[in-house]
Amino acid sequence: MTYRVAVVGATGAVGKEMLKVLAERRFPVAEVAAVASAASAGKELSFGDDTVLKVHNLETFDFKGWDIALFSPGAAVSKVHAPRAAAAGCVVIDNTSQFRMEPDVPLVVPEVNGSRIADYRKRGIIANPNCSTIQMVVALKPLHELATIERIVVATYQSVSGAGKEGMDELFDQTKALYVNEDVPPQQFAKRIAFNVIPQIDVFMPDGSTKEEWKMAVETRKILDPEIQVSATCVRVPVFVGHSEAVNVEFAKPITVEEARSVLRKAPGVQVVDDRSSDGYATPVECVGEDATYVSRIRKDPTVPNGLALWIVSDNLRKGAALNAVQIAEELIRVYLKKAA
Ligand SMILES: NC(=O)c1ccc[n+]([C@@H]2O[C@H](COP(=O)([O-])OP(=O)(O)OC[C@H]3O[C@@H](n4cnc5c(N)ncnc54)[C@H](OP(=O)(O)O)[C@@H]3O)[C@@H](O)[C@H]2O)c1
């Protein structure tokens, strides 16, 4: 059984990682199409060790006969083209924020709520959550099952690759320029990102939070439990790849550090690195290219009755985007899209 898979946004940070993950995991492809904007049409991208793909223009790409499309071309583009692909009978797994909160579109992290994939039939679209939400819910789901989470306070330390290839270029160019006393004015970020941190990701909301902070709250509720309260502060930091999160969690029931560590050690997609020494915690640099969500610094939060504090790190381009999308596709073909070769 093999499938025709289109990767839309294939020239971008997430799209390139999608091609890599599809090849690494030997997704059963009959054919792969790389699709991007008209500006990239005809360019070449490699897939696996020996396949070269010519990039197609999304505007003229016909999704008829394609089984699955992994979309990451930005929300405005997905808004137009994801329904067009779905109408042609191609199941869309969309990485943008466009459809995440629509009630008839499932928002899926396979380790957390994989059974929701069944709801793809309503619109032909499955949404991939925000990168910061994904790693947080992977780590918190086992703890929620054990002691029922009531409230989460999270501060994120998000890498520039979360803003795509141009975000990475901006950090690189600014850093180089500063060493020779030159200035590269900010374009992708609100302020200088080199040797700085910026407490703004996405636009401001009427209540003073940012849209990224709002996304973490509403997506966590949609995926994990509508009762959970989330207070997030999202910060861009000068790291190329890998998002980190300092998380304080309040539970309804008592939970010890040992219980948390033990349940996390057995949890799918989670790797506990927690030795309470300088070598005993994860940092983003060590997580690049890895699939797991790393949990470190597990300790009691003594300021609330049933509280824990944690440090959660993951590769935002993999589990935060491409890997999660491919895992959804794997589940989709395993359970729902069985067909002959
Ligand atoms: N980076 C992350 O960690 C992350 C995580 C989760 C979700 N996402 C979401 O995924 C999306 C892409 O992110 P990214 O980081 O990969 O951005 P990126 O590096 O800027 O790549 C954007 C991709 O979209 C394509 N594209 C742009 N406009 C297009 C159009 N009009 N028609 C067709 N293709 C078009 C680009 O093609 P060209 O090269 O031809 O311009 C490129 O392939 C965003 O919505 C982002 O929010 C990103």
The ligand as an SDF file (V2000), in Angstrom:
LIG
                    3D

 48 52  0  0  0  0  0  0  0  0999 V2000
    8.6200   26.9740   12.0130 N   0  0  0  0  0  0  0  0  0  0  0  0
    7.9290   26.3320   12.9430 C   0  0  0  0  0  0  0  0  0  0  0  0
    8.4560   25.9050   13.9970 O   0  0  0  0  0  0  0  0  0  0  0  0
    6.4640   26.0910   12.7410 C   0  0  0  0  0  0  0  0  0  0  0  0
    5.8320   25.2120   13.6050 C   0  0  0  0  0  0  0  0  0  0  0  0
    4.4810   24.9520   13.4390 C   0  0  0  0  0  0  0  0  0  0  0  0
    3.8060   25.5960   12.4290 C   0  0  0  0  0  0  0  0  0  0  0  0
    4.4360   26.4570   11.5960 N   0  0  0  0  0  0  0  0  0  0  0  0
    3.6440   27.1060   10.5520 C   0  0  0  0  0  0  0  0  0  0  0  0
    3.9860   26.5740    9.2790 O   0  0  0  0  0  0  0  0  0  0  0  0
    3.8970   27.5900    8.2810 C   0  0  0  0  0  0  0  0  0  0  0  0
    5.2180   27.6960    7.5320 C   0  0  0  0  0  0  0  0  0  0  0  0
    6.2630   27.9270    8.4260 O   0  0  0  0  0  0  0  0  0  0  0  0
    7.7830   27.8650    8.0030 P   0  0  0  0  0  0  0  0  0  0  0  0
    8.5120   28.0790    9.2620 O   0  0  0  0  0  0  0  0  0  0  0  0
    8.1020   26.6810    7.1840 O   0  0  0  0  0  0  0  0  0  0  0  0
    7.8980   29.1990    7.0640 O   0  0  0  0  0  0  0  0  0  0  0  0
    8.9280   29.5140    5.9030 P   0  0  0  0  0  0  0  0  0  0  0  0
   10.2620   28.9270    6.1750 O   0  0  0  0  0  0  0  0  0  0  0  0
    8.8300   30.9860    5.7010 O   0  0  0  0  0  0  0  0  0  0  0  0
    8.3210   28.7670    4.6120 O   0  0  0  0  0  0  0  0  0  0  0  0
    7.1150   29.1600    4.0170 C   0  0  0  0  0  0  0  0  0  0  0  0
    6.7580   28.1930    2.9110 C   0  0  0  0  0  0  0  0  0  0  0  0
    5.4830   28.5540    2.3790 O   0  0  0  0  0  0  0  0  0  0  0  0
    5.6020   28.7660    0.9800 C   0  0  0  0  0  0  0  0  0  0  0  0
    4.6940   29.8090    0.5230 N   0  0  0  0  0  0  0  0  0  0  0  0
    4.6440   31.0930    0.9360 C   0  0  0  0  0  0  0  0  0  0  0  0
    3.6990   31.7670    0.2410 N   0  0  0  0  0  0  0  0  0  0  0  0
    3.1540   30.8710   -0.6260 C   0  0  0  0  0  0  0  0  0  0  0  0
    2.1520   30.9410   -1.6280 C   0  0  0  0  0  0  0  0  0  0  0  0
    1.4910   32.0780   -1.8720 N   0  0  0  0  0  0  0  0  0  0  0  0
    1.8530   29.8220   -2.3280 N   0  0  0  0  0  0  0  0  0  0  0  0
    2.5130   28.6840   -2.0840 C   0  0  0  0  0  0  0  0  0  0  0  0
    3.4750   28.5370   -1.1580 N   0  0  0  0  0  0  0  0  0  0  0  0
    3.7910   29.6320   -0.4410 C   0  0  0  0  0  0  0  0  0  0  0  0
    7.0440   29.1730    0.7670 C   0  0  0  0  0  0  0  0  0  0  0  0
    7.3790   28.9680   -0.5800 O   0  0  0  0  0  0  0  0  0  0  0  0
    8.4600   29.9000   -1.3270 P   0  0  0  0  0  0  0  0  0  0  0  0
    9.8090   29.4150   -0.8550 O   0  0  0  0  0  0  0  0  0  0  0  0
    8.1940   29.6070   -2.7570 O   0  0  0  0  0  0  0  0  0  0  0  0
    8.1780   31.3110   -0.9250 O   0  0  0  0  0  0  0  0  0  0  0  0
    7.7260   28.2120    1.7340 C   0  0  0  0  0  0  0  0  0  0  0  0
    7.8090   26.9470    1.1540 O   0  0  0  0  0  0  0  0  0  0  0  0
    3.4850   28.8640    9.0150 C   0  0  0  0  0  0  0  0  0  0  0  0
    2.0860   28.9970    8.9410 O   0  0  0  0  0  0  0  0  0  0  0  0
    3.9110   28.6070   10.4360 C   0  0  0  0  0  0  0  0  0  0  0  0
    3.1350   29.3030   11.3730 O   0  0  0  0  0  0  0  0  0  0  0  0
    5.7590   26.7200   11.7080 C   0  0  0  0  0  0  0  0  0  0  0  0
  1  2  1  0
  2  3  2  0
  2  4  1  0
  4  5  1  0
  4 48  2  0
  5  6  2  0
  6  7  1  0
  7  8  2  0
  8  9  1  0
  8 48  1  0
  9 10  1  0
  9 46  1  0
 10 11  1  0
 11 12  1  0
 11 44  1  0
 12 13  1  0
 13 14  1  0
 14 15  2  0
 14 16  1  0
 14 17  1  0
 17 18  1  0
 18 19  2  0
 18 20  1  0
 18 21  1  0
 21 22  1  0
 22 23  1  0
 23 24  1  0
 23 42  1  0
 24 25  1  0
 25 26  1  0
 25 36  1  0
 26 27  1  0
 26 35  1  0
 27 28  2  0
 28 29  1  0
 29 30  1  0
 29 35  2  0
 30 31  1  0
 30 32  2  0
 32 33  1  0
 33 34  2  0
 34 35  1  0
 36 37  1  0
 36 42  1  0
 37 38  1  0
 38 39  2  0
 38 40  1  0
 38 41  1  0
 42 43  1  0
 44 45  1  0
 44 46  1  0
 46 47  1  0
M  CHG  2   8   1  16  -1
M  END
$$$$
